[in-house]
């Protein structure tokens, strides 16, 4: 299954590690350093920083999204319930 994260972007649920609010880039020095390292390695699928609202951490890197992290969590949770899977086990 795939999670639509805005625009023409999809993220495979099986690859999803975390959904983070983009605010963590200003609030957490460690997260900012990890983000900058992954970006320099080409492992960030960016959007315009002005519109960036959330970060989806996957096995492959980070996908930025213009959709709020709570909305993405809601989509993921509703999809998991609809397909009869435990949301927690979707990420394992």
mmCIF file as gemmi writes it, N, C-alpha and C atoms, coordinates in Angstrom:
data_model
loop_
_atom_site.group_PDB
_atom_site.id
_atom_site.type_symbol
_atom_site.label_atom_id
_atom_site.label_alt_id
_atom_site.label_comp_id
_atom_site.label_asym_id
_atom_site.label_entity_id
_atom_site.label_seq_id
_atom_site.pdbx_PDB_ins_code
_atom_site.Cartn_x
_atom_site.Cartn_y
_atom_site.Cartn_z
_atom_site.occupancy
_atom_site.B_iso_or_equiv
_atom_site.pdbx_formal_charge
_atom_site.auth_seq_id
_atom_site.auth_asym_id
_atom_site.pdbx_PDB_model_num
ATOM 1 N N . UNK Axp A 1 ? 0.842 -1.179 0 1 0 ? 1 A 1
ATOM 2 C CA . UNK Axp A 1 ? 0 0 0 1 0 ? 1 A 1
ATOM 3 C C . UNK Axp A 1 ? 0.886 1.241 0 1 0 ? 1 A 1
ATOM 4 N N . UNK Axp A 2 ? 0.327 2.309 -0.528 1 0 ? 2 A 1
ATOM 5 C CA . UNK Axp A 2 ? 1.055 3.567 -0.625 1 0 ? 2 A 1
ATOM 6 C C . UNK Axp A 2 ? 0.275 4.68 0.049 1 0 ? 2 A 1
ATOM 7 N N . UNK Axp A 3 ? 1.007 5.598 0.631 1 0 ? 3 A 1
ATOM 8 C CA . UNK Axp A 3 ? 0.428 6.765 1.282 1 0 ? 3 A 1
ATOM 9 C C . UNK Axp A 3 ? 0.657 7.969 0.37 1 0 ? 3 A 1
ATOM 10 N N . UNK Axp A 4 ? -0.435 8.662 -0.012 1 0 ? 4 A 1
ATOM 11 C CA . UNK Axp A 4 ? -0.319 9.87 -0.818 1 0 ? 4 A 1
ATOM 12 C C . UNK Axp A 4 ? 0.084 11.002 0.112 1 0 ? 4 A 1
ATOM 13 N N . UNK Axp A 5 ? 1.226 11.647 -0.183 1 0 ? 5 A 1
ATOM 14 C CA . UNK Axp A 5 ? 1.754 12.658 0.724 1 0 ? 5 A 1
ATOM 15 C C . UNK Axp A 5 ? 1.718 14.067 0.138 1 0 ? 5 A 1
ATOM 16 N N . UNK Axp A 6 ? 0.898 14.242 -0.904 1 0 ? 6 A 1
ATOM 17 C CA . UNK Axp A 6 ? 0.747 15.559 -1.499 1 0 ? 6 A 1
ATOM 18 C C . UNK Axp A 6 ? 1.406 15.632 -2.864 1 0 ? 6 A 1
ATOM 19 N N . UNK Axp A 7 ? 0.866 16.477 -3.704 1 0 ? 7 A 1
ATOM 20 C CA . UNK Axp A 7 ? 1.397 16.609 -5.058 1 0 ? 7 A 1
ATOM 21 C C . UNK Axp A 7 ? 1.317 15.284 -5.782 1 0 ? 7 A 1
ATOM 22 N N . UNK Axp A 8 ? 2.397 14.886 -6.395 1 0 ? 8 A 1
ATOM 23 C CA . UNK Axp A 8 ? 2.436 13.608 -7.099 1 0 ? 8 A 1
ATOM 24 C C . UNK Axp A 8 ? 3.287 12.587 -6.356 1 0 ? 8 A 1
ATOM 25 N N . UNK Axp A 9 ? 3.372 12.718 -5.046 1 0 ? 9 A 1
ATOM 26 C CA . UNK Axp A 9 ? 4.256 11.871 -4.248 1 0 ? 9 A 1
ATOM 27 C C . UNK Axp A 9 ? 3.502 10.777 -3.495 1 0 ? 9 A 1
ATOM 28 N N . UNK Axp A 10 ? 4.088 9.594 -3.552 1 0 ? 10 A 1
ATOM 29 C CA . UNK Axp A 10 ? 3.581 8.443 -2.811 1 0 ? 10 A 1
ATOM 30 C C . UNK Axp A 10 ? 4.732 7.841 -2.032 1 0 ? 10 A 1
ATOM 31 N N . UNK Axp A 11 ? 4.414 7.31 -0.854 1 0 ? 11 A 1
ATOM 32 C CA . UNK Axp A 11 ? 5.403 6.61 -0.043 1 0 ? 11 A 1
ATOM 33 C C . UNK Axp A 11 ? 4.84 5.236 0.285 1 0 ? 11 A 1
ATOM 34 N N . UNK Axp A 12 ? 5.639 4.206 0.056 1 0 ? 12 A 1
ATOM 35 C CA . UNK Axp A 12 ? 5.21 2.846 0.381 1 0 ? 12 A 1
ATOM 36 C C . UNK Axp A 12 ? 5.114 2.696 1.9 1 0 ? 12 A 1
ATOM 37 N N . UNK Axp A 13 ? 3.984 2.209 2.381 1 0 ? 13 A 1
ATOM 38 C CA . UNK Axp A 13 ? 3.81 2.029 3.825 1 0 ? 13 A 1
ATOM 39 C C . UNK Axp A 13 ? 4.848 1.076 4.396 1 0 ? 13 A 1
ATOM 40 N N . UNK Axp A 14 ? 5.256 0.1 3.62 1 0 ? 14 A 1
ATOM 41 C CA . UNK Axp A 14 ? 6.24 -0.869 4.117 1 0 ? 14 A 1
ATOM 42 C C . UNK Axp A 14 ? 7.61 -0.228 4.329 1 0 ? 14 A 1
ATOM 43 N N . UNK Axp A 15 ? 7.882 0.913 3.688 1 0 ? 15 A 1
ATOM 44 C CA . UNK Axp A 15 ? 9.159 1.614 3.839 1 0 ? 15 A 1
ATOM 45 C C . UNK Axp A 15 ? 9.114 2.713 4.901 1 0 ? 15 A 1
ATOM 46 N N . UNK Axp A 16 ? 7.922 3.059 5.372 1 0 ? 16 A 1
ATOM 47 C CA . UNK Axp A 16 ? 7.748 4.187 6.279 1 0 ? 16 A 1
ATOM 48 C C . UNK Axp A 16 ? 8.288 3.883 7.674 1 0 ? 16 A 1
ATOM 49 N N . UNK Axp A 17 ? 9.166 4.764 8.147 1 0 ? 17 A 1
ATOM 50 C CA . UNK Axp A 17 ? 9.742 4.626 9.484 1 0 ? 17 A 1
ATOM 51 C C . UNK Axp A 17 ? 9.105 5.62 10.444 1 0 ? 17 A 1
ATOM 52 N N . UNK Axp A 18 ? 8.909 6.877 9.99 1 0 ? 18 A 1
ATOM 53 C CA . UNK Axp A 18 ? 8.352 7.91 10.868 1 0 ? 18 A 1
ATOM 54 C C . UNK Axp A 18 ? 7.733 9.032 10.043 1 0 ? 18 A 1
ATOM 55 N N . UNK Axp A 19 ? 6.734 9.673 10.634 1 0 ? 19 A 1
ATOM 56 C CA . UNK Axp A 19 ? 6.134 10.883 10.087 1 0 ? 19 A 1
ATOM 57 C C . UNK Axp A 19 ? 6.431 11.982 11.103 1 0 ? 19 A 1
ATOM 58 N N . UNK Axp A 20 ? 7.187 12.997 10.679 1 0 ? 20 A 1
ATOM 59 C CA . UNK Axp A 20 ? 7.603 14.055 11.595 1 0 ? 20 A 1
ATOM 60 C C . UNK Axp A 20 ? 7.094 15.409 11.121 1 0 ? 20 A 1
ATOM 61 N N . UNK Axp A 21 ? 6.78 16.273 12.061 1 0 ? 21 A 1
ATOM 62 C CA . UNK Axp A 21 ? 6.459 17.655 11.749 1 0 ? 21 A 1
ATOM 63 C C . UNK Axp A 21 ? 7.749 18.335 11.31 1 0 ? 21 A 1
ATOM 64 N N . UNK Axp A 22 ? 7.696 19.152 10.282 1 0 ? 22 A 1
ATOM 65 C CA . UNK Axp A 22 ? 8.896 19.816 9.765 1 0 ? 22 A 1
ATOM 66 C C . UNK Axp A 22 ? 9.528 20.74 10.803 1 0 ? 22 A 1
ATOM 67 N N . UNK Axp A 23 ? 8.782 21.119 11.82 1 0 ? 23 A 1
ATOM 68 C CA . UNK Axp A 23 ? 9.317 21.958 12.889 1 0 ? 23 A 1
ATOM 69 C C . UNK Axp A 23 ? 10.489 21.336 13.625 1 0 ? 23 A 1
ATOM 70 N N . UNK Axp A 24 ? 10.638 20.03 13.545 1 0 ? 24 A 1
ATOM 71 C CA . UNK Axp A 24 ? 11.759 19.378 14.234 1 0 ? 24 A 1
ATOM 72 C C . UNK Axp A 24 ? 13.093 19.848 13.672 1 0 ? 24 A 1
ATOM 73 N N . UNK Axp A 25 ? 13.095 20.375 12.451 1 0 ? 25 A 1
ATOM 74 C CA . UNK Axp A 25 ? 14.348 20.848 11.864 1 0 ? 25 A 1
ATOM 75 C C . UNK Axp A 25 ? 14.873 22.088 12.572 1 0 ? 25 A 1
ATOM 76 N N . UNK Axp A 26 ? 13.988 22.842 13.194 1 0 ? 26 A 1
ATOM 77 C CA . UNK Axp A 26 ? 14.433 24.016 13.938 1 0 ? 26 A 1
ATOM 78 C C . UNK Axp A 26 ? 14.517 23.749 15.436 1 0 ? 26 A 1
ATOM 79 N N . UNK Axp A 27 ? 13.839 22.719 15.903 1 0 ? 27 A 1
ATOM 80 C CA . UNK Axp A 27 ? 13.789 22.44 17.332 1 0 ? 27 A 1
ATOM 81 C C . UNK Axp A 27 ? 14.854 21.458 17.805 1 0 ? 27 A 1
ATOM 82 N N . UNK Axp A 28 ? 15.326 20.593 16.922 1 0 ? 28 A 1
ATOM 83 C CA . UNK Axp A 28 ? 16.261 19.546 17.319 1 0 ? 28 A 1
ATOM 84 C C . UNK Axp A 28 ? 17.552 19.637 16.503 1 0 ? 28 A 1
ATOM 85 N N . UNK Axp A 29 ? 18.632 19.918 17.187 1 0 ? 29 A 1
ATOM 86 C CA . UNK Axp A 29 ? 19.923 20.03 16.512 1 0 ? 29 A 1
ATOM 87 C C . UNK Axp A 29 ? 20.337 18.708 15.861 1 0 ? 29 A 1
ATOM 88 N N . UNK Axp A 30 ? 20.103 17.599 16.562 1 0 ? 30 A 1
ATOM 89 C CA . UNK Axp A 30 ? 20.489 16.284 16.049 1 0 ? 30 A 1
ATOM 90 C C . UNK Axp A 30 ? 19.705 15.933 14.783 1 0 ? 30 A 1
ATOM 91 N N . UNK Axp A 31 ? 18.399 16.218 14.805 1 0 ? 31 A 1
ATOM 92 C CA . UNK Axp A 31 ? 17.574 15.938 13.633 1 0 ? 31 A 1
ATOM 93 C C . UNK Axp A 31 ? 18.005 16.807 12.466 1 0 ? 31 A 1
ATOM 94 N N . UNK Axp A 32 ? 18.311 18.065 12.727 1 0 ? 32 A 1
ATOM 95 C CA . UNK Axp A 32 ? 18.772 18.989 11.67 1 0 ? 32 A 1
ATOM 96 C C . UNK Axp A 32 ? 20.069 18.464 11.046 1 0 ? 32 A 1
ATOM 97 N N . UNK Axp A 33 ? 21.005 17.99 11.879 1 0 ? 33 A 1
ATOM 98 C CA . UNK Axp A 33 ? 22.271 17.462 11.372 1 0 ? 33 A 1
ATOM 99 C C . UNK Axp A 33 ? 22.044 16.22 10.509 1 0 ? 33 A 1
ATOM 100 N N . UNK Axp A 34 ? 21.158 15.329 10.958 1 0 ? 34 A 1
ATOM 101 C CA . UNK Axp A 34 ? 20.848 14.137 10.18 1 0 ? 34 A 1
ATOM 102 C C . UNK Axp A 34 ? 20.233 14.541 8.839 1 0 ? 34 A 1
ATOM 103 N N . UNK Axp A 35 ? 19.299 15.487 8.865 1 0 ? 35 A 1
ATOM 104 C CA . UNK Axp A 35 ? 18.638 15.972 7.655 1 0 ? 35 A 1
ATOM 105 C C . UNK Axp A 35 ? 19.666 16.543 6.67 1 0 ? 35 A 1
ATOM 106 N N . UNK Axp A 36 ? 20.556 17.385 7.159 1 0 ? 36 A 1
ATOM 107 C CA . UNK Axp A 36 ? 21.557 18.006 6.29 1 0 ? 36 A 1
ATOM 108 C C . UNK Axp A 36 ? 22.505 16.965 5.699 1 0 ? 36 A 1
ATOM 109 N N . UNK Axp A 37 ? 22.868 15.958 6.481 1 0 ? 37 A 1
ATOM 110 C CA . UNK Axp A 37 ? 23.729 14.889 5.978 1 0 ? 37 A 1
ATOM 111 C C . UNK Axp A 37 ? 23.028 14.115 4.866 1 0 ? 37 A 1
ATOM 112 N N . UNK Axp A 38 ? 21.766 13.72 5.114 1 0 ? 38 A 1
ATOM 113 C CA . UNK Axp A 38 ? 21.017 12.98 4.1 1 0 ? 38 A 1
ATOM 114 C C . UNK Axp A 38 ? 20.796 13.829 2.849 1 0 ? 38 A 1
ATOM 115 N N . UNK Axp A 39 ? 20.563 15.103 3.036 1 0 ? 39 A 1
ATOM 116 C CA . UNK Axp A 39 ? 20.363 15.991 1.88 1 0 ? 39 A 1
ATOM 117 C C . UNK Axp A 39 ? 21.635 16.082 1.043 1 0 ? 39 A 1
ATOM 118 N N . UNK Axp A 40 ? 22.79 16.181 1.707 1 0 ? 40 A 1
ATOM 119 C CA . UNK Axp A 40 ? 24.061 16.249 0.97 1 0 ? 40 A 1
ATOM 120 C C . UNK Axp A 40 ? 24.348 14.943 0.232 1 0 ? 40 A 1
ATOM 121 N N . UNK Axp A 41 ? 23.796 13.836 0.714 1 0 ? 41 A 1
ATOM 122 C CA . UNK Axp A 41 ? 23.97 12.532 0.071 1 0 ? 41 A 1
ATOM 123 C C . UNK Axp A 41 ? 22.918 12.29 -1.015 1 0 ? 41 A 1
ATOM 124 N N . UNK Axp A 42 ? 21.999 13.228 -1.202 1 0 ? 42 A 1
ATOM 125 C CA . UNK Axp A 42 ? 20.958 13.083 -2.214 1 0 ? 42 A 1
ATOM 126 C C . UNK Axp A 42 ? 19.81 12.189 -1.773 1 0 ? 42 A 1
ATOM 127 N N . UNK Axp A 43 ? 19.666 11.983 -0.468 1 0 ? 43 A 1
ATOM 128 C CA . UNK Axp A 43 ? 18.629 11.087 0.053 1 0 ? 43 A 1
ATOM 129 C C . UNK Axp A 43 ? 17.394 11.835 0.542 1 0 ? 43 A 1
ATOM 130 N N . UNK Axp A 44 ? 17.255 13.11 0.139 1 0 ? 44 A 1
ATOM 131 C CA . UNK Axp A 44 ? 16.073 13.891 0.511 1 0 ? 44 A 1
ATOM 132 C C . UNK Axp A 44 ? 15.321 14.242 -0.765 1 0 ? 44 A 1
ATOM 133 N N . UNK Axp A 45 ? 14.031 13.931 -0.776 1 0 ? 45 A 1
ATOM 134 C CA . UNK Axp A 45 ? 13.145 14.29 -1.885 1 0 ? 45 A 1
ATOM 135 C C . UNK Axp A 45 ? 12.459 15.587 -1.459 1 0 ? 45 A 1
ATOM 136 N N . UNK Axp A 46 ? 13.014 16.753 -1.851 1 0 ? 46 A 1
ATOM 137 C CA . UNK Axp A 46 ? 12.568 18.027 -1.277 1 0 ? 46 A 1
ATOM 138 C C . UNK Axp A 46 ? 11.34 18.643 -1.945 1 0 ? 46 A 1
ATOM 139 N N . UNK Axp A 47 ? 10.731 19.552 -1.197 1 0 ? 47 A 1
ATOM 140 C CA . UNK Axp A 47 ? 9.725 20.48 -1.717 1 0 ? 47 A 1
ATOM 141 C C . UNK Axp A 47 ? 10.224 21.876 -1.356 1 0 ? 47 A 1
ATOM 142 N N . UNK Axp A 48 ? 9.538 22.883 -1.809 1 0 ? 48 A 1
ATOM 143 C CA . UNK Axp A 48 ? 9.894 24.26 -1.465 1 0 ? 48 A 1
ATOM 144 C C . UNK Axp A 48 ? 9.858 24.409 0.054 1 0 ? 48 A 1
ATOM 145 N N . UNK Axp A 49 ? 10.962 24.863 0.68 1 0 ? 49 A 1
ATOM 146 C CA . UNK Axp A 49 ? 10.991 24.988 2.146 1 0 ? 49 A 1
ATOM 147 C C . UNK Axp A 49 ? 9.86 25.838 2.721 1 0 ? 49 A 1
ATOM 148 N N . UNK Axp A 50 ? 9.353 26.792 1.934 1 0 ? 50 A 1
ATOM 149 C CA . UNK Axp A 50 ? 8.259 27.629 2.401 1 0 ? 50 A 1
ATOM 150 C C . UNK Axp A 50 ? 6.987 26.805 2.627 1 0 ? 50 A 1
ATOM 151 N N . UNK Axp A 51 ? 6.806 25.753 1.813 1 0 ? 51 A 1
ATOM 152 C CA . UNK Axp A 51 ? 5.596 24.937 1.886 1 0 ? 51 A 1
ATOM 153 C C . UNK Axp A 51 ? 5.802 23.634 2.655 1 0 ? 51 A 1
ATOM 154 N N . UNK Axp A 52 ? 7.014 23.319 3.048 1 0 ? 52 A 1
ATOM 155 C CA . UNK Axp A 52 ? 7.316 22.058 3.74 1 0 ? 52 A 1
ATOM 156 C C . UNK Axp A 52 ? 6.624 22.031 5.109 1 0 ? 52 A 1
ATOM 157 N N . UNK Axp A 53 ? 5.778 20.997 5.331 1 0 ? 53 A 1
ATOM 158 C CA . UNK Axp A 53 ? 5.06 20.882 6.6 1 0 ? 53 A 1
ATOM 159 C C . UNK Axp A 53 ? 5.401 19.605 7.351 1 0 ? 53 A 1
ATOM 160 N N . UNK Axp A 54 ? 5.888 18.596 6.628 1 0 ? 54 A 1
ATOM 161 C CA . UNK Axp A 54 ? 6.225 17.342 7.306 1 0 ? 54 A 1
ATOM 162 C C . UNK Axp A 54 ? 7.355 16.623 6.585 1 0 ? 54 A 1
ATOM 163 N N . UNK Axp A 55 ? 7.955 15.686 7.313 1 0 ? 55 A 1
ATOM 164 C CA . UNK Axp A 55 ? 9.04 14.863 6.785 1 0 ? 55 A 1
ATOM 165 C C . UNK Axp A 55 ? 8.651 13.408 6.991 1 0 ? 55 A 1
ATOM 166 N N . UNK Axp A 56 ? 8.787 12.617 5.952 1 0 ? 56 A 1
ATOM 167 C CA . UNK Axp A 56 ? 8.518 11.19 6.054 1 0 ? 56 A 1
ATOM 168 C C . UNK Axp A 56 ? 9.849 10.46 5.953 1 0 ? 56 A 1
ATOM 169 N N . UNK Axp A 57 ? 10.238 9.837 7.036 1 0 ? 57 A 1
ATOM 170 C CA . UNK Axp A 57 ? 11.489 9.091 7.068 1 0 ? 57 A 1
ATOM 171 C C . UNK Axp A 57 ? 11.186 7.684 6.571 1 0 ? 57 A 1
ATOM 172 N N . UNK Axp A 58 ? 11.954 7.258 5.562 1 0 ? 58 A 1
ATOM 173 C CA . UNK Axp A 58 ? 11.774 5.926 4.991 1 0 ? 58 A 1
ATOM 174 C C . UNK Axp A 58 ? 13.108 5.189 5.01 1 0 ? 58 A 1
ATOM 175 N N . UNK Axp A 59 ? 13.079 3.953 4.558 1 0 ? 59 A 1
ATOM 176 C CA . UNK Axp A 59 ? 14.304 3.171 4.445 1 0 ? 59 A 1
ATOM 177 C C . UNK Axp A 59 ? 15.285 3.806 3.464 1 0 ? 59 A 1
ATOM 178 N N . UNK Axp A 60 ? 14.773 4.577 2.513 1 0 ? 60 A 1
ATOM 179 C CA . UNK Axp A 60 ? 15.585 5.17 1.456 1 0 ? 60 A 1
ATOM 180 C C . UNK Axp A 60 ? 16.084 6.577 1.786 1 0 ? 60 A 1
ATOM 181 N N . UNK Axp A 61 ? 15.478 7.255 2.75 1 0 ? 61 A 1
ATOM 182 C CA . UNK Axp A 61 ? 15.858 8.625 3.078 1 0 ? 61 A 1
ATOM 183 C C . UNK Axp A 61 ? 14.674 9.389 3.62 1 0 ? 61 A 1
ATOM 184 N N . UNK Axp A 62 ? 14.528 10.639 3.185 1 0 ? 62 A 1
ATOM 185 C CA . UNK Axp A 62 ? 13.456 11.506 3.671 1 0 ? 62 A 1
ATOM 186 C C . UNK Axp A 62 ? 12.681 12.059 2.48 1 0 ? 62 A 1
ATOM 187 N N . UNK Axp A 63 ? 11.364 12.001 2.578 1 0 ? 63 A 1
ATOM 188 C CA . UNK Axp A 63 ? 10.492 12.64 1.606 1 0 ? 63 A 1
ATOM 189 C C . UNK Axp A 63 ? 9.801 13.799 2.312 1 0 ? 63 A 1
ATOM 190 N N . UNK Axp A 64 ? 9.96 14.999 1.769 1 0 ? 64 A 1
ATOM 191 C CA . UNK Axp A 64 ? 9.288 16.16 2.335 1 0 ? 64 A 1
ATOM 192 C C . UNK Axp A 64 ? 7.874 16.227 1.773 1 0 ? 64 A 1
ATOM 193 N N . UNK Axp A 65 ? 6.973 16.797 2.569 1 0 ? 65 A 1
ATOM 194 C CA . UNK Axp A 65 ? 5.586 16.9 2.151 1 0 ? 65 A 1
ATOM 195 C C . UNK Axp A 65 ? 5.012 18.26 2.516 1 0 ? 65 A 1
ATOM 196 N N . UNK Axp A 66 ? 4.063 18.698 1.698 1 0 ? 66 A 1
ATOM 197 C CA . UNK Axp A 66 ? 3.351 19.944 1.97 1 0 ? 66 A 1
ATOM 198 C C . UNK Axp A 66 ? 2.12 19.688 2.838 1 0 ? 66 A 1
ATOM 199 N N . UNK Axp A 67 ? 1.865 18.431 3.164 1 0 ? 67 A 1
ATOM 200 C CA . UNK Axp A 67 ? 0.713 18.037 3.974 1 0 ? 67 A 1
ATOM 201 C C . UNK Axp A 67 ? 1.157 17.942 5.438 1 0 ? 67 A 1
ATOM 202 N N . UNK Axp A 68 ? 0.312 18.395 6.35 1 0 ? 68 A 1
ATOM 203 C CA . UNK Axp A 68 ? 0.631 18.367 7.784 1 0 ? 68 A 1
ATOM 204 C C . UNK Axp A 68 ? 0.832 16.933 8.271 1 0 ? 68 A 1
ATOM 205 N N . UNK Axp A 69 ? 1.722 16.76 9.221 1 0 ? 69 A 1
ATOM 206 C CA . UNK Axp A 69 ? 2.036 15.429 9.744 1 0 ? 69 A 1
ATOM 207 C C . UNK Axp A 69 ? 0.81 14.752 10.355 1 0 ? 69 A 1
ATOM 208 N N . UNK Axp A 70 ? -0.037 15.499 11.021 1 0 ? 70 A 1
ATOM 209 C CA . UNK Axp A 70 ? -1.243 14.915 11.613 1 0 ? 70 A 1
ATOM 210 C C . UNK Axp A 70 ? -2.2 14.408 10.533 1 0 ? 70 A 1
ATOM 211 N N . UNK Axp A 71 ? -2.313 15.136 9.434 1 0 ? 71 A 1
ATOM 212 C CA . UNK Axp A 71 ? -3.151 14.701 8.321 1 0 ? 71 A 1
ATOM 213 C C . UNK Axp A 71 ? -2.598 13.418 7.708 1 0 ? 71 A 1
ATOM 214 N N . UNK Axp A 72 ? -1.282 13.345 7.552 1 0 ? 72 A 1
ATOM 215 C CA . UNK Axp A 72 ? -0.668 12.133 6.997 1 0 ? 72 A 1
ATOM 216 C C . UNK Axp A 72 ? -0.877 10.94 7.928 1 0 ? 72 A 1
ATOM 217 N N . UNK Axp A 73 ? -0.723 11.175 9.235 1 0 ? 73 A 1
ATOM 218 C CA . UNK Axp A 73 ? -0.974 10.1 10.198 1 0 ? 73 A 1
ATOM 219 C C . UNK Axp A 73 ? -2.418 9.626 10.09 1 0 ? 73 A 1
ATOM 220 N N . UNK Axp A 74 ? -3.344 10.577 9.986 1 0 ? 74 A 1
ATOM 221 C CA . UNK Axp A 74 ? -4.772 10.245 9.841 1 0 ? 74 A 1
ATOM 222 C C . UNK Axp A 74 ? -5.012 9.384 8.601 1 0 ? 74 A 1
ATOM 223 N N . UNK Axp A 75 ? -4.419 9.765 7.471 1 0 ? 75 A 1
ATOM 224 C CA . UNK Axp A 75 ? -4.572 8.991 6.239 1 0 ? 75 A 1
ATOM 225 C C . UNK Axp A 75 ? -4.046 7.571 6.426 1 0 ? 75 A 1
ATOM 226 N N . UNK Axp A 76 ? -2.87 7.471 7.009 1 0 ? 76 A 1
ATOM 227 C CA . UNK Axp A 76 ? -2.24 6.171 7.236 1 0 ? 76 A 1
ATOM 228 C C . UNK Axp A 76 ? -3.117 5.312 8.149 1 0 ? 76 A 1
ATOM 229 N N . UNK Axp A 77 ? -3.605 5.901 9.221 1 0 ? 77 A 1
ATOM 230 C CA . UNK Axp A 77 ? -4.415 5.157 10.183 1 0 ? 77 A 1
ATOM 231 C C . UNK Axp A 77 ? -5.737 4.702 9.564 1 0 ? 77 A 1
ATOM 232 N N . UNK Axp A 78 ? -6.419 5.594 8.826 1 0 ? 78 A 1
ATOM 233 C CA . UNK Axp A 78 ? -7.682 5.23 8.173 1 0 ? 78 A 1
ATOM 234 C C . UNK Axp A 78 ? -7.477 4.122 7.142 1 0 ? 78 A 1
ATOM 235 N N . UNK Axp A 79 ? -6.408 4.221 6.379 1 0 ? 79 A 1
ATOM 236 C CA . UNK Axp A 79 ? -6.123 3.197 5.38 1 0 ? 79 A 1
ATOM 237 C C . UNK Axp A 79 ? -5.855 1.845 6.044 1 0 ? 79 A 1
ATOM 238 N N . UNK Axp A 80 ? -5.127 1.863 7.132 1 0 ? 80 A 1
ATOM 239 C CA . UNK Axp A 80 ? -4.816 0.629 7.847 1 0 ? 80 A 1
ATOM 240 C C . UNK Axp A 80 ? -6.087 -0.015 8.398 1 0 ? 80 A 1
ATOM 241 N N . UNK Axp A 81 ? -6.986 0.798 8.951 1 0 ? 81 A 1
ATOM 242 C CA . UNK Axp A 81 ? -8.256 0.261 9.464 1 0 ? 81 A 1
ATOM 243 C C . UNK Axp A 81 ? -9.108 -0.287 8.331 1 0 ? 81 A 1
ATOM 244 N N . UNK Axp A 82 ? -9.148 0.432 7.205 1 0 ? 82 A 1
ATOM 245 C CA . UNK Axp A 82 ? -9.954 0.015 6.063 1 0 ? 82 A 1
ATOM 246 C C . UNK Axp A 82 ? -9.495 -1.339 5.533 1 0 ? 82 A 1
ATOM 247 N N . UNK Axp A 83 ? -8.205 -1.565 5.52 1 0 ? 83 A 1
ATOM 248 C CA . UNK Axp A 83 ? -7.665 -2.814 4.987 1 0 ? 83 A 1
ATOM 249 C C . UNK Axp A 83 ? -7.516 -3.879 6.06 1 0 ? 83 A 1
ATOM 250 N N . UNK Axp A 84 ? -7.936 -3.568 7.292 1 0 ? 84 A 1
ATOM 251 C CA . UNK Axp A 84 ? -7.94 -4.552 8.364 1 0 ? 84 A 1
ATOM 252 C C . UNK Axp A 84 ? -6.576 -4.909 8.89 1 0 ? 84 A 1
ATOM 253 N N . UNK Axp A 85 ? -5.649 -3.957 8.832 1 0 ? 85 A 1
ATOM 254 C CA . UNK Axp A 85 ? -4.322 -4.214 9.378 1 0 ? 85 A 1
ATOM 255 C C . UNK Axp A 85 ? -4.093 -3.33 10.582 1 0 ? 85 A 1
ATOM 256 N N . UNK Axp A 86 ? -3.306 -3.823 11.504 1 0 ? 86 A 1
ATOM 257 C CA . UNK Axp A 86 ? -2.935 -3.044 12.682 1 0 ? 86 A 1
ATOM 258 C C . UNK Axp A 86 ? -1.931 -1.996 12.261 1 0 ? 86 A 1
ATOM 259 N N . UNK Axp A 87 ? -2.197 -0.692 12.483 1 0 ? 87 A 1
ATOM 260 C CA . UNK Axp A 87 ? -1.279 0.341 12.053 1 0 ? 87 A 1
ATOM 261 C C . UNK Axp A 87 ? 0.146 0.126 12.564 1 0 ? 87 A 1
ATOM 262 N N . UNK Axp A 88 ? 0.3 -0.332 13.768 1 0 ? 88 A 1
ATOM 263 C CA . UNK Axp A 88 ? 1.637 -0.536 14.319 1 0 ? 88 A 1
ATOM 264 C C . UNK Axp A 88 ? 2.385 -1.625 13.567 1 0 ? 88 A 1
ATOM 265 N N . UNK Axp A 89 ? 1.69 -2.666 13.144 1 0 ? 89 A 1
ATOM 266 C CA . UNK Axp A 89 ? 2.371 -3.744 12.44 1 0 ? 89 A 1
ATOM 267 C C . UNK Axp A 89 ? 2.674 -3.375 11 1 0 ? 89 A 1
ATOM 268 N N . UNK Axp A 90 ? 2.029 -2.327 10.462 1 0 ? 90 A 1
ATOM 269 C CA . UNK Axp A 90 ? 2.32 -1.883 9.094 1 0 ? 90 A 1
ATOM 270 C C . UNK Axp A 90 ? 3.733 -1.349 8.986 1 0 ? 90 A 1
ATOM 271 N N . UNK Axp A 91 ? 4.229 -0.808 10.091 1 0 ? 91 A 1
ATOM 272 C CA . UNK Axp A 91 ? 5.55 -0.201 10.063 1 0 ? 91 A 1
ATOM 273 C C . UNK Axp A 91 ? 6.65 -1.159 10.477 1 0 ? 91 A 1
ATOM 274 N N . UNK Axp A 92 ? 6.287 -2.333 10.94 1 0 ? 92 A 1
ATOM 275 C CA . UNK Axp A 92 ? 7.309 -3.274 11.408 1 0 ? 92 A 1
ATOM 276 C C . UNK Axp A 92 ? 8.003 -3.965 10.257 1 0 ? 92 A 1
